[in-house]
Amino acid sequence: QDDHPGGLIEIITGYNKDSSSGSFFVATAEGGVNGDSGELSFSSGFAHDGNSGPITLFTGDSSSGSAGNIDLKVGRALSRDRPHIGGSVSLNAGDSYGPDSFGGDVQIGAGSGVNEWHDGGKGGTLLFHGGSARGSGHFDNGGGVSIISGDAAHGTSGDLLIKSGSSNLASSGSIVISTSDAGSEGVSGALSFRTGSSTSGDSGSIEISSGNAHSHPDPLWPEEVTGSSGNIHITVGTGDLGKGGNLKLAAGNTTGTPHPYGPNRPVETIGGDVSIVSGYSHESHSGEIMIETSIGGRRGNSGTLTLKTNDSDNGKAGYIALLSGNGTFGGEIELIAGTSDNSDGPNVLIHAGDSSHKKSAGGALQMIAGSGTSENFWDGGNGGSVEISAGHGFGNNKLTDVGGDVAILGGGSHKSSGGNMLIRSGSSIESSSGHVTIETTRSGVRGNSGSLSLSTGSATGYAGESSSGSIQLSTGTGSAGFAGNINLLVGESQKADGGNISVIAGSSSDLATTGGAVIIKGGLGIHNSRHDGSNGGMVRIEGGEAHGAGYRDKGGDVIIVSGKSYEGSGGNLLLSSGKSTETSSGAVTIRSEDAGKDGVTGDVSISTGLASTVSTGKKMDSGSIGISTGNSIGSGGSIVFQVGKGHLMDGGDIKLSAGNVTGHSRIGGAVSIQSGSSERYKSGDVVLSTPDGDIFSEFSGDVSIETGSLKNKKYGMSGTLSLKGGSAAHGSSVKLIAGDSTARDISGGEIMLKAGSGGVKNRNYGSGGNIHIEAGKSRGNHMVNHRAGNLFLHGGESNGGGSGGAVVISSGSGKESGAVRIETSQGNNGGSSGILLSTSDASRSQSGDIRLSTGAA
């Protein structure tokens, strides 16, 4: 019937209860001398409407031994004198022609070890092995092994999956893909992983990844169970004589062009990326990435490590970014050159890119420390530091083993200005800006600390077109507080003199030019409030203090000297107080400071220099000293010369001395003391006086006005001493008044007018000088009202019971005493007045006598 299958053919060998069952052998006989052995074919029949019959080859199970093998083996080609090929083995699954159907699968599986005991069954091995080549020629190659998935006319070709077996408790199996070792005269075979080309879409990716690791901790020993994901090693083999093999990771190139539908619809034509990412950890550290060259051999160098982006024809060349990740503690970045044993240490060069395009600048080099972005009020984030430090010199040679230099140079320019250099501290929104400190470090036990030099470069251009750069030290404006100070401080010298500070303006060597000025100026008080505005800043120049205990340990001098000149006049020295547009100008005070307990106050000396006539022969005057106060709409300023008080010794003197002369027929300098004139009222007084004595004083001081004597006694005349009142409508009086006496039985002071002696004692030449006392003349014409001045000689009055003072006119003694003559002058009209000698009236006693007598002979 149609529903029943065809007849079954079953061939079974014999069974043996105690031994092996019988073998079953199917074979064709050997071929003849010139023929082939017969074909052996196993096939199931054709099926018109159902499935064709399967062919099953299997060995039987074994209850206590090993299961039998199945060997599919092709016979050998034994001829050694003709080229023949060994027979092939083909396993081909069936094709499928129906719609929505699949071709047949080919499954080759090794046997499973199903025993579940502790040392139970193990899975069988699946081995694909190409045929060996025993030929001795270089082209006698071993047979290959090709595993190729199925093609597809329109869909995706078949996948190729190579996967090791899983394990419920232990490790999964390894997959090892390797070429065998090379022979003595060959190289080991290449290993290539690649995807096929694509004409319409993306070419296939290659992914090499190790599996995830999931730990199942033992509750009794949780700390001893860990699971790490598998490593991936890509290692090039070692070479004995030649160069070690290269390792190259190259992303895919692209030759794409703009989209075929027009330039406004471009496609992305970018070369493939290369990304190396370490593993992630949910609880601990992410994995490290280390790229390093191996150590150099005994006679070679370690390899170079280059990170480089390539050139670009029309766009930007790619940039290189070294970025560490974010975290609770951000990762550091270190660029450290290796140590050198036999030469200079290697350099670290960071070089920004050049630019050859017009109007373009070379690349900038920026080193920016990280920001502390925490805004916590109590202790937020701090900005990171930038530290550039040269290397230490650990050598023991004092002269040559120096520390490394640090040089920061602005860029040069062929035609325009060189690059600027800016060193600036960080700003702060609410607090102080950062400090800028430039200092040399302290020296060792046998050296000096390094010098600090701030200088601008020389200007080598044409005259009037180029100047050397300026140096400016300035502090910032304090909008709500004090502006910063500028301090120039020299360090302390513990074993030698203190260091100097020199401020020297620039020299000038060209014609009709002037050396640079040095200006030290106090700060402006800008606020202009009339109530209490700003004051100008003080300028103070002070010598150093001396803390030594010896009398030779004196304080430092302050010397201000104007400039020297070889041909013209020396520079002027001006000490001037500040001007005020509204009120008083400032005072000028020159003084020495108070003395200590065992010393005297210092002198104050104002003098002009010596005038020399040696080189030129000209008569040159020494400089004058002028002390004057300024003109005023009110009272003119006073000049006071005052010596300080003395406690245990005499008071100090004031001496005004005019200049001496040594030349022939020259007059010494005059001393003139003149009071100020007045256009409308009275000229000023001139008062020469000694002060009153105190209650315990014995004498008040003398006032002595005298002219100098002559050392030459034979010739010349000593100077005249004149007391003269000025001319006026009412002529001024000249009064000589001796001092009163307030003590008992002590006479008042005397007035003595004495002419000078004449000649030399015991010589017969020379007369004494005369004394002329003359009243003033009268130039009027009236007989009564216009009279010449009278001459009165009065003895002093006595307010008590004593006699009034006498008037004694006595001639001088000599070989003959001098005459006494009292006469009246002859009048202009011929008349003369009389001579009256009288005593005053006496109210209670006898009036006085008049006696005229000559002396006894």
Secondary structure, 3 states (H helix, E strand, C coil): CCCCCCCCCCCCCCCCCCCCCCCCCCCCCCCCCCCCCCCCCCCCCCCCCCCCCCCCCCCCCCCCCCCCCCCCCCCCCCCCCCCCCCCCCCCCCCCCCCCCCCCCCCCCCCCCCCCCCCCCCCCCCCCCCCCCCCCCCCCCCCCCCCCCCCCCCCCCCCCCCCCCCCCCCCCCCCCCCCCCCCCCCCCCCCCCCCCCCCCCCCCCCCCCCCCCCCCCCCCCCHHHCCCCCCCCCCCCCCCCCCCCCCCCCCCCCCCCCCCCCCCCCCCCCCCCCCCCCCCCCCCCCCCCCCCCCCCCCCCCCCCCCCCCCCCCCCCCCCCCCCCCCCCCCCCCCCCCCCCCCCCCCCCCCCCCCCCCCCCCCCCCCCCCCCCCCCCCCCCCCCCCCCCCCCCCCCCCCCCCCCCCCCCCCCCCCCCCCCCCCCCCCCCCCCCCCCCCCCCCCCCCCCCCCCCCCCCCCCCCCCCCCCCCCCCCCCCCCCCCCCCCCCCCCCCCCCCCCCCCCCCCCCCCCCCCCCCCCCCCCCCCCCCCCCCCCCCCCCCCCCCCCCCCCCCCCCCCCCCCCCCCCCCCCCCCCCCCCCCCCCCCCCCCCCCCCCCCCCCCCCCCCCCCCCCCCCCCCCCCCCCCCCCCCCCCCCCCCCCCCCCCCCCCCCCCCCCCCCCCCCCCCCCCCCCCCCCCCCCCCCCCCCCCCCCCCCCCCCCCCCCCCCCCCCCCCCCCCCCCCCCCCCCCCCCCCCCCCCCCCCCCCCCCCCCCCCCCCCCCCCCCCCCCCCCCCCCCCCCCCCCCCCCCCCCCCCCCCCCCCCCCCCCCCCCCCCCCCCCCCCCCCCCCCCCCCCCCCCCCCCCCCCCCCCCCCCCCC
